[in-house]
């Protein structure tokens, strides 16, 4: 039997503890960076002076193939109003990231002057997608309510109203669904 001195065991324990603390510290710092989605989005839109709430979220080809009507867009001007929208966004991220398969209900297009800064896609008033995140960020209950309130206060339809507009314009079939046999045969 090999005996290990108490001094050597103590040294190993210190090394292991140091490694665990270092790894935990790196994970904590990196995790805060990854999870601060709202902060990174606000920084990206810091100079935005208007936002266009675009209801035409389907790709142009899908609109043409599915014979979808063009829906209205709403322009909201002013840095204060843009900042209010960004403040309304309160997210909780899930791991693993969740991604909705639809195109979403609306697209927020942030502009600085005539330059498109970035876009954020909204799904059912419950989650948002932005290229700076992995997957979609779920809006908290407060974030959902604040988003609907911002939309109403700025003359835009709420996400529920958008879904009703889409149902009326497109019928009840989800635009991402393939046509059924009856629809294909023209019956």
One Martini backbone bead per residue (centre of mass of N, CA, C, O) as a GRO file, in nm:
protein
  187
    1UNK     BB    1   0.096   0.036   0.023
    2UNK     BB    2   0.046   0.369  -0.046
    3UNK     BB    3   0.174   0.660   0.093
    4UNK     BB    4   0.039   0.979   0.161
    5UNK     BB    5   0.106   1.271   0.235
    6UNK     BB    6  -0.038   1.539   0.383
    7UNK     BB    7   0.101   1.753   0.212
    8UNK     BB    8   0.026   1.640  -0.072
    9UNK     BB    9  -0.281   1.640  -0.025
   10UNK     BB   10  -0.307   1.944   0.027
   11UNK     BB   11  -0.197   2.033  -0.247
   12UNK     BB   12  -0.410   1.893  -0.422
   13UNK     BB   13  -0.655   2.030  -0.302
   14UNK     BB   14  -0.573   2.318  -0.382
   15UNK     BB   15  -0.569   2.269  -0.685
   16UNK     BB   16  -0.858   2.176  -0.720
   17UNK     BB   17  -0.991   2.426  -0.600
   18UNK     BB   18  -0.865   2.628  -0.799
   19UNK     BB   19  -0.991   2.507  -1.054
   20UNK     BB   20  -1.288   2.527  -0.972
   21UNK     BB   21  -1.290   2.835  -0.932
   22UNK     BB   22  -1.198   2.913  -1.218
   23UNK     BB   23  -1.424   2.776  -1.375
   24UNK     BB   24  -1.658   2.919  -1.233
   25UNK     BB   25  -1.571   3.206  -1.310
   26UNK     BB   26  -1.584   3.173  -1.617
   27UNK     BB   27  -1.880   3.081  -1.630
   28UNK     BB   28  -2.003   3.330  -1.496
   29UNK     BB   29  -1.906   3.543  -1.694
   30UNK     BB   30  -2.009   3.410  -1.955
   31UNK     BB   31  -2.305   3.379  -1.862
   32UNK     BB   32  -2.363   3.682  -1.832
   33UNK     BB   33  -2.314   3.746  -2.126
   34UNK     BB   34  -2.527   3.548  -2.248
   35UNK     BB   35  -2.780   3.648  -2.054
   36UNK     BB   36  -2.751   3.962  -2.158
   37UNK     BB   37  -2.961   4.029  -2.393
   38UNK     BB   38  -3.078   4.310  -2.342
   39UNK     BB   39  -2.808   4.466  -2.326
   40UNK     BB   40  -2.707   4.397  -2.615
   41UNK     BB   41  -2.950   4.514  -2.764
   42UNK     BB   42  -2.933   4.803  -2.654
   43UNK     BB   43  -2.650   4.858  -2.765
   44UNK     BB   44  -2.723   4.810  -3.069
   45UNK     BB   45  -2.976   5.044  -3.031
   46UNK     BB   46  -2.872   5.318  -2.911
   47UNK     BB   47  -2.917   5.503  -3.200
   48UNK     BB   48  -3.202   5.458  -3.237
   49UNK     BB   49  -3.497   5.654  -3.391
   50UNK     BB   50  -3.650   5.394  -3.505
   51UNK     BB   51  -3.945   5.179  -3.560
   52UNK     BB   52  -4.052   4.896  -3.741
   53UNK     BB   53  -4.365   4.735  -3.758
   54UNK     BB   54  -4.368   4.425  -3.915
   55UNK     BB   55  -4.617   4.198  -4.061
   56UNK     BB   56  -4.412   4.090  -4.289
   57UNK     BB   57  -4.261   3.784  -4.209
   58UNK     BB   58  -4.265   3.650  -4.460
   59UNK     BB   59  -4.124   3.551  -4.710
   60UNK     BB   60  -4.167   3.649  -5.025
   61UNK     BB   61  -4.203   3.364  -5.148
   62UNK     BB   62  -4.428   3.274  -4.952
   63UNK     BB   63  -4.628   3.491  -5.032
   64UNK     BB   64  -4.650   3.413  -5.329
   65UNK     BB   65  -4.718   3.108  -5.310
   66UNK     BB   66  -4.963   3.167  -5.088
   67UNK     BB   67  -5.113   3.432  -5.153
   68UNK     BB   68  -5.035   3.677  -4.973
   69UNK     BB   69  -5.096   3.950  -4.817
   70UNK     BB   70  -5.029   4.272  -4.751
   71UNK     BB   71  -4.924   4.410  -4.463
   72UNK     BB   72  -4.888   4.629  -4.232
   73UNK     BB   73  -4.697   4.904  -4.117
   74UNK     BB   74  -4.521   5.055  -3.829
   75UNK     BB   75  -4.413   5.378  -3.733
   76UNK     BB   76  -4.170   5.468  -3.479
   77UNK     BB   77  -4.069   5.771  -3.340
   78UNK     BB   78  -3.800   5.801  -3.137
   79UNK     BB   79  -3.582   5.738  -2.885
   80UNK     BB   80  -3.778   5.706  -2.651
   81UNK     BB   81  -3.957   5.485  -2.780
   82UNK     BB   82  -3.734   5.284  -2.831
   83UNK     BB   83  -3.645   5.261  -2.535
   84UNK     BB   84  -3.918   5.154  -2.434
   85UNK     BB   85  -3.909   4.893  -2.588
   86UNK     BB   86  -3.640   4.786  -2.470
   87UNK     BB   87  -3.747   4.795  -2.171
   88UNK     BB   88  -3.982   4.581  -2.217
   89UNK     BB   89  -3.756   4.379  -2.244
   90UNK     BB   90  -3.805   4.064  -2.065
   91UNK     BB   91  -3.593   3.794  -2.012
   92UNK     BB   92  -3.585   3.428  -2.046
   93UNK     BB   93  -3.363   3.172  -2.058
   94UNK     BB   94  -3.319   2.864  -2.216
   95UNK     BB   95  -3.206   2.526  -2.142
   96UNK     BB   96  -3.236   2.469  -2.413
   97UNK     BB   97  -3.296   2.623  -2.682
   98UNK     BB   98  -3.584   2.771  -2.827
   99UNK     BB   99  -3.770   2.709  -3.141
  100UNK     BB  100  -3.980   2.839  -3.353
  101UNK     BB  101  -4.125   2.746  -3.674
  102UNK     BB  102  -4.220   3.012  -3.730
  103UNK     BB  103  -4.208   3.354  -3.843
  104UNK     BB  104  -4.412   3.510  -3.690
  105UNK     BB  105  -4.583   3.826  -3.622
  106UNK     BB  106  -4.325   4.022  -3.591
  107UNK     BB  107  -4.106   4.298  -3.695
  108UNK     BB  108  -3.831   4.465  -3.562
  109UNK     BB  109  -3.705   4.770  -3.705
  110UNK     BB  110  -3.399   4.922  -3.657
  111UNK     BB  111  -3.315   5.276  -3.680
  112UNK     BB  112  -3.059   5.499  -3.817
  113UNK     BB  113  -3.223   5.670  -3.988
  114UNK     BB  114  -3.170   5.479  -4.289
  115UNK     BB  115  -3.036   5.263  -4.105
  116UNK     BB  116  -3.018   4.937  -4.047
  117UNK     BB  117  -2.940   4.781  -3.747
  118UNK     BB  118  -3.188   4.580  -3.662
  119UNK     BB  119  -3.362   4.270  -3.579
  120UNK     BB  120  -3.681   4.160  -3.430
  121UNK     BB  121  -3.852   3.869  -3.349
  122UNK     BB  122  -4.198   3.782  -3.296
  123UNK     BB  123  -4.361   3.523  -3.085
  124UNK     BB  124  -4.679   3.539  -2.971
  125UNK     BB  125  -4.577   3.740  -2.735
  126UNK     BB  126  -4.338   3.534  -2.590
  127UNK     BB  127  -4.100   3.570  -2.809
  128UNK     BB  128  -3.755   3.627  -2.914
  129UNK     BB  129  -3.542   3.716  -3.199
  130UNK     BB  130  -3.179   3.738  -3.228
  131UNK     BB  131  -2.858   3.725  -3.355
  132UNK     BB  132  -2.730   3.761  -3.047
  133UNK     BB  133  -2.872   3.486  -3.005
  134UNK     BB  134  -2.957   3.169  -2.876
  135UNK     BB  135  -3.229   3.155  -3.002
  136UNK     BB  136  -3.490   3.217  -2.780
  137UNK     BB  137  -3.650   3.463  -2.588
  138UNK     BB  138  -3.837   3.472  -2.313
  139UNK     BB  139  -4.094   3.634  -2.196
  140UNK     BB  140  -4.199   3.761  -1.944
  141UNK     BB  141  -4.483   3.857  -1.805
  142UNK     BB  142  -4.394   4.154  -1.794
  143UNK     BB  143  -4.286   4.165  -2.089
  144UNK     BB  144  -4.554   4.103  -2.228
  145UNK     BB  145  -4.716   4.342  -2.113
  146UNK     BB  146  -4.520   4.570  -2.206
  147UNK     BB  147  -4.538   4.516  -2.508
  148UNK     BB  148  -4.844   4.558  -2.542
  149UNK     BB  149  -4.843   4.844  -2.431
  150UNK     BB  150  -4.652   4.969  -2.641
  151UNK     BB  151  -4.818   4.908  -2.888
  152UNK     BB  152  -5.073   5.065  -2.806
  153UNK     BB  153  -4.929   5.348  -2.745
  154UNK     BB  154  -4.816   5.333  -3.075
  155UNK     BB  155  -5.049   5.222  -3.280
  156UNK     BB  156  -5.031   4.914  -3.249
  157UNK     BB  157  -5.078   4.600  -3.273
  158UNK     BB  158  -5.121   4.337  -3.113
  159UNK     BB  159  -5.052   4.009  -3.122
  160UNK     BB  160  -5.348   3.922  -3.120
  161UNK     BB  161  -5.434   4.110  -3.355
  162UNK     BB  162  -5.242   3.991  -3.562
  163UNK     BB  163  -5.355   3.706  -3.562
  164UNK     BB  164  -5.636   3.801  -3.661
  165UNK     BB  165  -5.539   3.927  -3.925
  166UNK     BB  166  -5.417   3.666  -4.038
  167UNK     BB  167  -5.669   3.490  -4.029
  168UNK     BB  168  -5.832   3.673  -4.219
  169UNK     BB  169  -5.627   3.687  -4.462
  170UNK     BB  170  -5.548   3.350  -4.460
  171UNK     BB  171  -5.695   3.211  -4.264
  172UNK     BB  172  -5.657   2.931  -4.051
  173UNK     BB  173  -5.412   2.855  -4.194
  174UNK     BB  174  -5.099   2.806  -4.163
  175UNK     BB  175  -4.843   2.941  -4.357
  176UNK     BB  176  -4.641   2.684  -4.293
  177UNK     BB  177  -4.831   2.501  -4.419
  178UNK     BB  178  -4.928   2.256  -4.606
  179UNK     BB  179  -5.126   2.164  -4.833
  180UNK     BB  180  -5.388   1.985  -4.873
  181UNK     BB  181  -5.548   1.771  -5.079
  182UNK     BB  182  -5.797   1.956  -5.132
  183UNK     BB  183  -5.628   2.212  -5.207
  184UNK     BB  184  -5.471   2.077  -5.447
  185UNK     BB  185  -5.741   1.986  -5.615
  186UNK     BB  186  -5.968   2.229  -5.573
  187UNK     BB  187  -6.210   2.153  -5.354
   0.00000   0.00000   0.00000
